[in-house]
Amino acid sequence: EGIIAYVKELNTGKTPIHDPIYFKGVVDKIEVEACVQFVDTFEENILGFCNNIFTQEGGTHLAGFKTKFTALINSYARELGILKDPAKFTGPDTRCGMTAIIAIKHPDPIFEGQTKTKLDNQDAAKATGKVLGEQLVLYFDRNLETLKTILSCAEKAAKIRKTEERAKTNLLTKQKYSFDSNGKLANCEK
């Protein structure tokens, strides 16, 4: 498939941590095709297409994908005892290291703006989420090691995020000096 080759090409020079996950399906005449692969970097690279048009600014098809993916990863993390309620991974936590292509064929696409860089069909979000939900659950149920690998990426990302948040909070609360209204350094501790 072309979409799998494209994901592999996007990951050139990076170390994939599992084989590409490919899935496709049709919901209400909307064809959804996607490929996901995680690599050993802390970045997210998700590209969206609608009727072979690159939606540079994303849109509803990507929003549906991201929302469903985050919900699925959180659900599996709870099921496997990695997370306890009410804790949950953020969307960026779950997509840290992800390379993905989401391509849909829509019978009546609506784009925001004249440049067609953002898809605006609400049914695209629903279709993408439904296909992703059905197909990824089937895949993960058969490929538990890949699921655990992806969950460990989310865990690492969450730890880094929490460490950064604590550092930022400590920086703000433990400030000993500040600048007064005249621009002079003043002692905050009295």
C-alpha positions as CSV (number, residue, x, y, z in Angstrom):
1,E,0.0,0.0,0.0
2,G,1.2,3.5,-0.8
3,I,0.2,5.0,2.6
4,I,2.4,2.5,4.4
5,A,5.4,3.3,2.2
6,Y,4.8,7.0,2.8
7,V,4.8,6.6,6.6
8,K,8.0,4.6,6.3
9,E,9.5,7.4,4.2
10,L,8.5,10.0,6.8
11,N,10.3,7.9,9.4
12,T,13.6,7.7,7.4
13,G,16.5,8.3,9.8
14,K,14.4,7.5,12.8
15,T,14.1,4.2,14.7
16,P,10.6,2.7,14.5
17,I,9.6,0.9,17.6
18,H,7.0,-1.3,15.9
19,D,5.8,-2.2,12.4
20,P,3.3,0.3,10.7
21,I,-0.3,-0.2,11.8
22,Y,-2.6,0.0,8.7
23,F,-6.3,0.1,8.7
24,K,-9.2,1.2,6.5
25,G,-13.0,1.2,6.6
26,V,-16.1,3.0,5.3
27,V,-18.7,4.8,7.4
28,D,-21.7,6.6,5.8
29,K,-20.0,6.6,2.3
30,I,-16.8,8.2,3.8
31,E,-13.7,6.0,3.2
32,V,-11.1,6.2,5.9
33,E,-7.6,4.9,5.4
34,A,-4.8,5.4,7.9
35,C,-1.4,4.2,8.9
36,V,0.3,4.8,12.3
37,Q,3.9,4.1,13.4
38,F,5.7,5.2,16.5
39,V,9.4,6.1,16.5
40,D,12.0,6.8,19.2
41,T,11.7,10.6,19.0
42,F,9.6,13.0,21.1
43,E,7.7,14.5,18.3
44,E,4.3,14.1,16.6
45,N,4.0,14.0,12.8
46,I,0.4,13.6,11.6
47,L,-0.7,14.4,8.1
48,G,-4.2,14.5,6.8
49,F,-5.7,14.2,3.4
50,C,-9.2,14.5,2.0
51,N,-9.9,13.3,-1.5
52,N,-6.1,13.4,-2.1
53,I,-5.9,17.0,-1.0
54,F,-3.3,17.6,1.7
55,T,-5.1,19.4,4.6
56,Q,-2.1,21.3,5.9
57,E,-4.1,22.8,8.8
58,G,-5.8,19.5,9.6
59,G,-9.5,19.5,10.3
60,T,-12.3,17.4,11.6
61,H,-10.8,14.1,10.2
62,L,-7.7,14.6,12.3
63,A,-9.6,15.9,15.3
64,G,-11.7,12.7,15.2
65,F,-8.6,10.5,14.9
66,K,-6.8,12.3,17.8
67,T,-9.8,12.2,20.1
68,K,-10.5,8.5,19.6
69,F,-6.8,7.6,19.8
70,T,-6.4,9.4,23.1
71,A,-9.6,7.8,24.5
72,L,-8.5,4.3,23.4
73,I,-5.0,4.6,24.9
74,N,-6.4,5.9,28.2
75,S,-8.9,3.0,28.3
76,Y,-6.2,0.4,27.7
77,A,-3.9,2.0,30.2
78,R,-6.6,1.8,32.9
79,E,-7.5,-1.8,31.8
80,L,-3.8,-2.9,32.2
81,G,-3.4,-1.1,35.5
82,I,-0.9,1.5,34.2
83,L,-3.3,4.4,35.1
84,K,-5.7,4.6,38.0
85,D,-8.8,6.9,37.9
86,P,-9.0,9.9,37.6
87,A,-5.4,10.0,36.1
88,K,-5.2,10.1,32.3
89,F,-2.8,10.8,29.6
90,T,-3.2,14.0,27.6
91,G,-3.6,13.9,23.8
92,P,0.0,14.9,23.2
93,D,1.2,12.3,25.7
94,T,-0.5,9.5,23.7
95,R,0.8,10.8,20.3
96,C,4.4,11.4,21.4
97,G,6.6,9.7,18.8
98,M,3.7,9.1,16.4
99,T,3.9,9.3,12.7
100,A,0.5,9.0,11.1
101,I,-1.3,9.6,7.8
102,I,-5.1,9.9,7.9
103,A,-6.6,9.9,4.4
104,I,-10.3,10.1,3.8
105,K,-12.5,10.1,0.7
106,H,-15.5,12.2,1.3
107,P,-18.5,12.5,-1.2
108,D,-19.1,16.2,-0.3
109,P,-16.1,17.7,1.4
110,I,-16.4,21.2,3.0
111,F,-13.1,23.1,3.5
112,E,-12.5,26.1,5.6
113,G,-11.1,29.0,3.5
114,Q,-10.3,29.1,-0.2
115,T,-6.9,27.3,0.1
116,K,-8.6,24.0,1.1
117,T,-6.1,23.5,3.9
118,K,-8.6,22.5,6.6
119,L,-11.5,20.1,6.5
120,D,-14.7,21.1,8.2
121,N,-17.1,18.2,7.8
122,Q,-18.4,17.0,11.2
123,D,-19.2,13.6,9.8
124,A,-15.6,13.1,8.9
125,A,-14.6,13.2,12.6
126,K,-17.3,10.6,13.4
127,A,-16.3,8.3,10.5
128,T,-12.5,8.5,11.3
129,G,-13.2,7.9,15.0
130,K,-15.5,4.9,14.3
131,V,-13.1,3.2,11.9
132,L,-10.1,3.9,14.1
133,G,-12.0,2.6,17.2
134,E,-13.0,-0.6,15.5
135,Q,-9.8,-1.4,13.7
136,L,-7.3,-0.4,16.4
137,V,-9.1,-2.4,19.1
138,L,-8.9,-5.5,16.8
139,Y,-5.2,-4.8,16.1
140,F,-4.2,-4.2,19.7
141,D,-6.1,-7.2,20.9
142,R,-4.0,-9.3,18.6
143,N,-0.7,-7.3,19.2
144,L,-0.4,-6.8,22.9
145,E,3.3,-6.1,22.7
146,T,2.8,-3.2,20.3
147,L,0.1,-1.8,22.5
148,K,2.5,-2.0,25.5
149,T,5.2,-0.3,23.5
150,I,2.9,2.6,22.6
151,L,1.6,2.8,26.2
152,S,5.2,3.1,27.4
153,C,5.7,6.1,25.0
154,A,2.7,7.8,26.6
155,E,4.1,7.0,30.1
156,K,7.5,8.6,29.2
157,A,5.8,11.7,27.7
158,A,3.5,12.1,30.7
159,K,6.5,11.9,33.1
160,I,8.4,14.5,31.2
161,R,5.4,16.8,31.0
162,K,4.8,16.4,34.8
163,T,8.5,17.1,35.5
164,E,8.4,20.2,33.4
165,E,5.2,21.4,35.1
166,R,6.7,20.9,38.5
167,A,9.9,22.8,37.5
168,K,7.8,25.6,36.1
169,T,5.7,25.8,39.3
170,N,8.8,25.7,41.5
171,L,10.4,28.4,39.4
172,L,7.3,30.6,39.9
173,T,6.8,29.9,43.6
174,K,10.4,30.0,44.8
175,Q,11.4,33.2,43.2
176,K,13.5,35.1,45.6
177,Y,13.9,38.3,43.6
178,S,11.7,40.2,41.2
179,F,11.9,43.5,39.4
180,D,10.0,46.4,41.0
181,S,8.1,49.0,38.9
182,N,11.3,51.0,38.4
183,G,13.1,48.0,36.9
184,K,15.3,47.5,39.9
185,L,15.9,44.0,41.4
186,A,13.9,43.6,44.7
187,N,13.9,40.9,47.3
188,C,10.7,38.9,47.3
189,E,11.3,37.2,50.6
190,K,10.5,39.5,53.6
